Amino acid sequence: MRLDEAFRAAGRRPLIPFITAGDPDLGTTLELIRILDEEKMTAIELGVPYSDPLADGPVIQAASGRALVHGVTLSTVLELACEARRNGVKTPLVLFSYYNPILQYGPQALITTAAEAGVNGMIIPDLPWEEGREIAESARVHGVDLIPLVAPTSRERIRRIVSDAQGFVYCVSSLGTTGVRSRFDLGVDDFLDTVREWSPVPTAVGFGISKAEHVRRFLKHADAAVVGSALVREVERAGEAFFDPARREEALEGIRRFVRELAEPRSTVASRT
């Protein structure tokens, strides 16, 4: 399923969960992808662990550290996506990676391999829009959407950034790094409304969203909500239970309950898409 189709599909939850690939291990990540697919998320972000994740707060930094200890790399995550597709996962998969691993892998080789693995989109948070247009065009040719990010500080550039957007536009709710928040920047609703008005594709909002009330609030101004640190924290809390056969299934079901409680299916949520 393509990203644009997922945003339109009734019965899908207007939620895009982020998980760090390889945390706590690859087998558990594959199970989490299965659960998120069964719960009909709009898309699933697969975070590539990186040693210097500048946009990520302490929760995701710690998860990246745990995955790196297990030797998880960009190649590993691509293989994981391929395995998920072989297992029947239909939900769009979005690769979230900083640019250095992509540069080391080779941007063109990555795009080709990602497309073959069943990856639908990519987010590269440290690649400015102006410098990513060549990659975006190459990705488009291979059916992979390069997702642009816009922040409240991008106001003068929003129209240019979203003018040829692919997949969806990722709106950053707050300045700073990812992490659970109790309050959001003043003016964020106006910012989201502006992006939504100018964007030719659906919009999603992320950074700090951790509760159902956050999701309900932001779905008035965007087409989906991204939940990252809060979900990664739930995975961390389950911890050793994932490795205990007697507790593993309950730990996985705990993650299912967490995402299920965050958002109602799209058929019950007002959306422009």
Contacts in CASP RR format, 6 or more apart in sequence:
PFRMAT RR
TARGET T0000
AUTHOR 0000-0000-0000
METHOD contacts of the structure
MODEL  1
MRLDEAFRAAGRRPLIPFITAGDPDLGTTLELIRILDEEKMTAIELGVPY
SDPLADGPVIQAASGRALVHGVTLSTVLELACEARRNGVKTPLVLFSYYN
PILQYGPQALITTAAEAGVNGMIIPDLPWEEGREIAESARVHGVDLIPLV
APTSRERIRRIVSDAQGFVYCVSSLGTTGVRSRFDLGVDDFLDTVREWSP
VPTAVGFGISKAEHVRRFLKHADAAVVGSALVREVERAGEAFFDPARREE
ALEGIRRFVRELAEPRSTVASRT
1 9 0 8 1.000
1 90 0 8 1.000
1 91 0 8 1.000
1 92 0 8 1.000
1 120 0 8 1.000
2 92 0 8 1.000
2 120 0 8 1.000
2 167 0 8 1.000
3 43 0 8 1.000
3 92 0 8 1.000
3 94 0 8 1.000
3 120 0 8 1.000
3 121 0 8 1.000
3 145 0 8 1.000
3 167 0 8 1.000
3 168 0 8 1.000
4 167 0 8 1.000
4 201 0 8 1.000
4 202 0 8 1.000
6 12 0 8 1.000
6 42 0 8 1.000
6 43 0 8 1.000
6 91 0 8 1.000
6 92 0 8 1.000
7 42 0 8 1.000
7 168 0 8 1.000
7 202 0 8 1.000
7 223 0 8 1.000
7 224 0 8 1.000
7 271 0 8 1.000
7 273 0 8 1.000
8 273 0 8 1.000
9 266 0 8 1.000
10 265 0 8 1.000
10 266 0 8 1.000
10 267 0 8 1.000
11 40 0 8 1.000
11 265 0 8 1.000
11 266 0 8 1.000
11 267 0 8 1.000
12 40 0 8 1.000
12 41 0 8 1.000
12 42 0 8 1.000
12 265 0 8 1.000
12 266 0 8 1.000
13 39 0 8 1.000
13 40 0 8 1.000
13 41 0 8 1.000
13 42 0 8 1.000
13 259 0 8 1.000
13 262 0 8 1.000
13 263 0 8 1.000
13 264 0 8 1.000
13 265 0 8 1.000
13 266 0 8 1.000
14 42 0 8 1.000
14 215 0 8 1.000
14 219 0 8 1.000
14 223 0 8 1.000
14 224 0 8 1.000
14 225 0 8 1.000
14 263 0 8 1.000
14 266 0 8 1.000
14 269 0 8 1.000
14 271 0 8 1.000
15 41 0 8 1.000
15 42 0 8 1.000
15 215 0 8 1.000
15 224 0 8 1.000
15 225 0 8 1.000
15 226 0 8 1.000
15 227 0 8 1.000
15 259 0 8 1.000
15 262 0 8 1.000
15 263 0 8 1.000
16 41 0 8 1.000
16 42 0 8 1.000
16 43 0 8 1.000
16 44 0 8 1.000
16 45 0 8 1.000
16 94 0 8 1.000
16 204 0 8 1.000
16 224 0 8 1.000
16 225 0 8 1.000
16 226 0 8 1.000
16 227 0 8 1.000
17 36 0 8 1.000
17 41 0 8 1.000
17 44 0 8 1.000
17 45 0 8 1.000
17 226 0 8 1.000
17 227 0 8 1.000
17 228 0 8 1.000
17 231 0 8 1.000
17 259 0 8 1.000
18 45 0 8 1.000
18 47 0 8 1.000
18 60 0 8 1.000
18 96 0 8 1.000
18 226 0 8 1.000
18 227 0 8 1.000
18 228 0 8 1.000
18 231 0 8 1.000
18 232 0 8 1.000
19 29 0 8 1.000
19 32 0 8 1.000
19 33 0 8 1.000
19 36 0 8 1.000
19 44 0 8 1.000
19 45 0 8 1.000
19 46 0 8 1.000
19 47 0 8 1.000
19 228 0 8 1.000
19 231 0 8 1.000
19 232 0 8 1.000
19 235 0 8 1.000
20 29 0 8 1.000
20 47 0 8 1.000
20 49 0 8 1.000
20 60 0 8 1.000
20 63 0 8 1.000
20 64 0 8 1.000
20 66 0 8 1.000
20 67 0 8 1.000
20 232 0 8 1.000
20 235 0 8 1.000
21 29 0 8 1.000
21 46 0 8 1.000
21 47 0 8 1.000
21 48 0 8 1.000
21 49 0 8 1.000
21 67 0 8 1.000
21 72 0 8 1.000
21 76 0 8 1.000
21 77 0 8 1.000
21 80 0 8 1.000
22 28 0 8 1.000
22 29 0 8 1.000
22 49 0 8 1.000
22 66 0 8 1.000
22 67 0 8 1.000
22 70 0 8 1.000
22 72 0 8 1.000
22 76 0 8 1.000
22 80 0 8 1.000
23 29 0 8 1.000
23 49 0 8 1.000
23 63 0 8 1.000
23 64 0 8 1.000
23 65 0 8 1.000
23 66 0 8 1.000
23 67 0 8 1.000
23 232 0 8 1.000
23 235 0 8 1.000
23 236 0 8 1.000
24 66 0 8 1.000
24 235 0 8 1.000
24 238 0 8 1.000
24 239 0 8 1.000
24 242 0 8 1.000
24 243 0 8 1.000
25 70 0 8 1.000
25 242 0 8 1.000
25 243 0 8 1.000
26 70 0 8 1.000
26 72 0 8 1.000
26 76 0 8 1.000
26 80 0 8 1.000
28 235 0 8 1.000
28 242 0 8 1.000
28 252 0 8 1.000
29 46 0 8 1.000
29 80 0 8 1.000
30 80 0 8 1.000
30 83 0 8 1.000
30 84 0 8 1.000
30 87 0 8 1.000
31 252 0 8 1.000
32 235 0 8 1.000
32 252 0 8 1.000
32 255 0 8 1.000
33 44 0 8 1.000
33 46 0 8 1.000
33 80 0 8 1.000
33 84 0 8 1.000
33 89 0 8 1.000
33 91 0 8 1.000
33 93 0 8 1.000
34 84 0 8 1.000
34 87 0 8 1.000
34 89 0 8 1.000
35 252 0 8 1.000
35 255 0 8 1.000
35 256 0 8 1.000
35 259 0 8 1.000
36 44 0 8 1.000
36 91 0 8 1.000
36 259 0 8 1.000
37 44 0 8 1.000
37 84 0 8 1.000
37 88 0 8 1.000
37 89 0 8 1.000
37 90 0 8 1.000
37 91 0 8 1.000
38 256 0 8 1.000
39 256 0 8 1.000
39 259 0 8 1.000
39 260 0 8 1.000
40 91 0 8 1.000
40 265 0 8 1.000
41 91 0 8 1.000
41 259 0 8 1.000
42 91 0 8 1.000
42 92 0 8 1.000
42 204 0 8 1.000
42 224 0 8 1.000
42 266 0 8 1.000
43 91 0 8 1.000
43 92 0 8 1.000
43 93 0 8 1.000
43 94 0 8 1.000
43 120 0 8 1.000
43 168 0 8 1.000
43 224 0 8 1.000
44 91 0 8 1.000
44 92 0 8 1.000
44 93 0 8 1.000
44 94 0 8 1.000
45 94 0 8 1.000
45 95 0 8 1.000
45 96 0 8 1.000
45 123 0 8 1.000
45 226 0 8 1.000
45 228 0 8 1.000
46 77 0 8 1.000
46 80 0 8 1.000
46 81 0 8 1.000
46 93 0 8 1.000
46 94 0 8 1.000
46 95 0 8 1.000
46 96 0 8 1.000
47 77 0 8 1.000
47 95 0 8 1.000
47 96 0 8 1.000
47 97 0 8 1.000
48 72 0 8 1.000
48 73 0 8 1.000
48 74 0 8 1.000
48 77 0 8 1.000
48 95 0 8 1.000
48 96 0 8 1.000
48 97 0 8 1.000
48 98 0 8 1.000
48 101 0 8 1.000
49 63 0 8 1.000
49 64 0 8 1.000
49 65 0 8 1.000
49 67 0 8 1.000
49 68 0 8 1.000
49 72 0 8 1.000
49 73 0 8 1.000
50 64 0 8 1.000
50 68 0 8 1.000
50 97 0 8 1.000
50 98 0 8 1.000
50 100 0 8 1.000
50 101 0 8 1.000
51 64 0 8 1.000
51 65 0 8 1.000
51 68 0 8 1.000
52 98 0 8 1.000
53 60 0 8 1.000
53 61 0 8 1.000
53 64 0 8 1.000
53 98 0 8 1.000
54 98 0 8 1.000
54 125 0 8 1.000
54 126 0 8 1.000
54 177 0 8 1.000
55 125 0 8 1.000
55 126 0 8 1.000
55 176 0 8 1.000
55 177 0 8 1.000
55 178 0 8 1.000
56 64 0 8 1.000
56 177 0 8 1.000
56 178 0 8 1.000
57 177 0 8 1.000
57 178 0 8 1.000
57 179 0 8 1.000
57 229 0 8 1.000
58 179 0 8 1.000
59 178 0 8 1.000
59 179 0 8 1.000
59 180 0 8 1.000
59 229 0 8 1.000
59 232 0 8 1.000
59 233 0 8 1.000
59 236 0 8 1.000
60 178 0 8 1.000
60 179 0 8 1.000
60 228 0 8 1.000
60 229 0 8 1.000
60 232 0 8 1.000
62 236 0 8 1.000
63 232 0 8 1.000
63 235 0 8 1.000
63 236 0 8 1.000
73 101 0 8 1.000
74 97 0 8 1.000
74 101 0 8 1.000
74 102 0 8 1.000
74 104 0 8 1.000
74 105 0 8 1.000
74 110 0 8 1.000
75 105 0 8 1.000
77 95 0 8 1.000
77 97 0 8 1.000
78 95 0 8 1.000
78 110 0 8 1.000
78 113 0 8 1.000
78 114 0 8 1.000
78 117 0 8 1.000
78 119 0 8 1.000
79 117 0 8 1.000
81 93 0 8 1.000
81 95 0 8 1.000
81 114 0 8 1.000
81 117 0 8 1.000
81 118 0 8 1.000
81 119 0 8 1.000
82 116 0 8 1.000
82 117 0 8 1.000
82 118 0 8 1.000
84 93 0 8 1.000
85 93 0 8 1.000
85 117 0 8 1.000
85 118 0 8 1.000
92 120 0 8 1.000
92 121 0 8 1.000
93 118 0 8 1.000
93 119 0 8 1.000
93 120 0 8 1.000
93 121 0 8 1.000
94 119 0 8 1.000
94 120 0 8 1.000
94 121 0 8 1.000
94 122 0 8 1.000
94 123 0 8 1.000
94 147 0 8 1.000
95 114 0 8 1.000
95 119 0 8 1.000
95 121 0 8 1.000
95 122 0 8 1.000
95 123 0 8 1.000
96 122 0 8 1.000
96 123 0 8 1.000
96 125 0 8 1.000
97 122 0 8 1.000
97 123 0 8 1.000
97 124 0 8 1.000
98 124 0 8 1.000
98 125 0 8 1.000
98 126 0 8 1.000
99 124 0 8 1.000
99 126 0 8 1.000
99 127 0 8 1.000
102 110 0 8 1.000
102 124 0 8 1.000
107 135 0 8 1.000
107 138 0 8 1.000
108 138 0 8 1.000
111 135 0 8 1.000
111 138 0 8 1.000
111 139 0 8 1.000
111 142 0 8 1.000
111 144 0 8 1.000
112 142 0 8 1.000
114 121 0 8 1.000
114 122 0 8 1.000
114 142 0 8 1.000
114 144 0 8 1.000
115 142 0 8 1.000
115 143 0 8 1.000
115 144 0 8 1.000
119 144 0 8 1.000
120 143 0 8 1.000
120 144 0 8 1.000
120 145 0 8 1.000
121 139 0 8 1.000
121 144 0 8 1.000
121 145 0 8 1.000
121 146 0 8 1.000
121 147 0 8 1.000
121 166 0 8 1.000
121 167 0 8 1.000
122 139 0 8 1.000
122 144 0 8 1.000
122 145 0 8 1.000
122 146 0 8 1.000
122 147 0 8 1.000
123 147 0 8 1.000
123 149 0 8 1.000
123 170 0 8 1.000
124 132 0 8 1.000
124 135 0 8 1.000
124 146 0 8 1.000
125 149 0 8 1.000
127 135 0 8 1.000
129 148 0 8 1.000
129 157 0 8 1.000
129 160 0 8 1.000
129 161 0 8 1.000
132 146 0 8 1.000
135 146 0 8 1.000
136 146 0 8 1.000
136 164 0 8 1.000
136 166 0 8 1.000
139 145 0 8 1.000
139 146 0 8 1.000
139 166 0 8 1.000
140 146 0 8 1.000
140 166 0 8 1.000
145 166 0 8 1.000
145 167 0 8 1.000
145 168 0 8 1.000
146 166 0 8 1.000
147 165 0 8 1.000
147 166 0 8 1.000
147 167 0 8 1.000
147 168 0 8 1.000
147 169 0 8 1.000
147 170 0 8 1.000
148 161 0 8 1.000
148 162 0 8 1.000
148 165 0 8 1.000
148 166 0 8 1.000
148 169 0 8 1.000
148 170 0 8 1.000
149 169 0 8 1.000
149 170 0 8 1.000
149 171 0 8 1.000
149 172 0 8 1.000
150 157 0 8 1.000
150 158 0 8 1.000
150 161 0 8 1.000
150 162 0 8 1.000
150 169 0 8 1.000
150 170 0 8 1.000
150 171 0 8 1.000
150 172 0 8 1.000
150 195 0 8 1.000
151 171 0 8 1.000
151 172 0 8 1.000
151 175 0 8 1.000
152 172 0 8 1.000
152 174 0 8 1.000
152 175 0 8 1.000
152 185 0 8 1.000
152 187 0 8 1.000
152 188 0 8 1.000
152 191 0 8 1.000
153 175 0 8 1.000
154 161 0 8 1.000
155 191 0 8 1.000
155 194 0 8 1.000
158 194 0 8 1.000
158 195 0 8 1.000
158 198 0 8 1.000
159 198 0 8 1.000
161 169 0 8 1.000
162 169 0 8 1.000
162 195 0 8 1.000
162 198 0 8 1.000
162 199 0 8 1.000
162 200 0 8 1.000
162 201 0 8 1.000
163 198 0 8 1.000
163 200 0 8 1.000
164 200 0 8 1.000
165 199 0 8 1.000
165 200 0 8 1.000
165 201 0 8 1.000
166 201 0 8 1.000
167 201 0 8 1.000
167 202 0 8 1.000
168 201 0 8 1.000
168 202 0 8 1.000
168 203 0 8 1.000
168 204 0 8 1.000
168 223 0 8 1.000
168 224 0 8 1.000
169 195 0 8 1.000
169 199 0 8 1.000
169 201 0 8 1.000
169 202 0 8 1.000
169 203 0 8 1.000
169 204 0 8 1.000
170 204 0 8 1.000
170 205 0 8 1.000
170 206 0 8 1.000
170 226 0 8 1.000
171 191 0 8 1.000
171 192 0 8 1.000
171 195 0 8 1.000
171 203 0 8 1.000
171 204 0 8 1.000
171 205 0 8 1.000
171 206 0 8 1.000
171 222 0 8 1.000
172 205 0 8 1.000
172 206 0 8 1.000
172 207 0 8 1.000
173 181 0 8 1.000
173 184 0 8 1.000
173 185 0 8 1.000
173 188 0 8 1.000
173 192 0 8 1.000
173 205 0 8 1.000
173 206 0 8 1.000
173 207 0 8 1.000
173 208 0 8 1.000
173 209 0 8 1.000
173 218 0 8 1.000
174 181 0 8 1.000
174 184 0 8 1.000
174 185 0 8 1.000
174 188 0 8 1.000
174 207 0 8 1.000
174 208 0 8 1.000
175 185 0 8 1.000
176 207 0 8 1.000
178 207 0 8 1.000
178 208 0 8 1.000
178 228 0 8 1.000
178 229 0 8 1.000
179 207 0 8 1.000
179 208 0 8 1.000
179 210 0 8 1.000
179 228 0 8 1.000
179 229 0 8 1.000
179 230 0 8 1.000
180 208 0 8 1.000
180 210 0 8 1.000
180 229 0 8 1.000
180 230 0 8 1.000
180 233 0 8 1.000
181 207 0 8 1.000
181 208 0 8 1.000
181 210 0 8 1.000
184 208 0 8 1.000
189 220 0 8 1.000
189 221 0 8 1.000
192 203 0 8 1.000
192 205 0 8 1.000
192 218 0 8 1.000
192 221 0 8 1.000
192 222 0 8 1.000
193 221 0 8 1.000
195 203 0 8 1.000
195 222 0 8 1.000
196 203 0 8 1.000
196 221 0 8 1.000
196 222 0 8 1.000
196 223 0 8 1.000
196 272 0 8 1.000
202 223 0 8 1.000
202 224 0 8 1.000
202 273 0 8 1.000
203 222 0 8 1.000
203 223 0 8 1.000
203 224 0 8 1.000
204 222 0 8 1.000
204 223 0 8 1.000
204 224 0 8 1.000
204 225 0 8 1.000
204 226 0 8 1.000
205 218 0 8 1.000
205 221 0 8 1.000
205 222 0 8 1.000
205 224 0 8 1.000
205 225 0 8 1.000
205 226 0 8 1.000
206 218 0 8 1.000
206 225 0 8 1.000
206 226 0 8 1.000
206 227 0 8 1.000
206 228 0 8 1.000
207 226 0 8 1.000
208 214 0 8 1.000
208 228 0 8 1.000
208 229 0 8 1.000
208 230 0 8 1.000
209 215 0 8 1.000
209 218 0 8 1.000
209 225 0 8 1.000
209 226 0 8 1.000
209 227 0 8 1.000
209 228 0 8 1.000
209 230 0 8 1.000
210 227 0 8 1.000
210 229 0 8 1.000
210 230 0 8 1.000
211 230 0 8 1.000
211 262 0 8 1.000
212 261 0 8 1.000
212 262 0 8 1.000
212 263 0 8 1.000
214 225 0 8 1.000
215 225 0 8 1.000
215 227 0 8 1.000
215 262 0 8 1.000
215 263 0 8 1.000
216 263 0 8 1.000
218 225 0 8 1.000
219 225 0 8 1.000
219 263 0 8 1.000
219 269 0 8 1.000
219 270 0 8 1.000
219 271 0 8 1.000
223 271 0 8 1.000
223 272 0 8 1.000
223 273 0 8 1.000
225 262 0 8 1.000
225 263 0 8 1.000
227 259 0 8 1.000
227 262 0 8 1.000
231 255 0 8 1.000
231 258 0 8 1.000
231 259 0 8 1.000
234 254 0 8 1.000
234 255 0 8 1.000
234 258 0 8 1.000
235 255 0 8 1.000
238 251 0 8 1.000
238 254 0 8 1.000
238 255 0 8 1.000
239 251 0 8 1.000
241 247 0 8 1.000
241 248 0 8 1.000
241 250 0 8 1.000
241 251 0 8 1.000
242 248 0 8 1.000
242 251 0 8 1.000
242 252 0 8 1.000
263 269 0 8 1.000
END
